[in-house]
Amino acid sequence: MTLGEKIKFVRWITKGITQTKLSQMVNVTSVAIHNYENDKSMPSLPVFVAICDALNVSPNEMLQGVEL
């Protein structure tokens, strides 16, 4: 899984959060979340950490992979 796929999986499948809700939680646009999830861009380190915090997943877990 790519990082974007992992973010999307945890956001939607595991947590049931919309892109809009996550974007509000981390103070970025929903377009930015869409671009991260579709691997069109990468979040900066502070935004990545904020995404992990919002999804209640450690950055290490997110980078290592999502257990299916």
Steps between C-alpha positions, in 0.01 A plus 500: 500500500620851426492764772196657337318166494584449866366842595179433306460152649538619859290812441203336330501125572631507856376836631208586267617860463438701183777685319330825596493409870865393497598819318328705771674299772847565355435850362560427130260501207300194401676526161831455682369183671374376163842562344681321786270198474543480124878540522491825303690673779659417833410669827768698675634340815289718734185425295583128492537496878172694535324246274635214709391673822152566359467135395645378831780309325869545569714628213704181531189283456391707200840468335533128571159410370145440598397160634211363297 
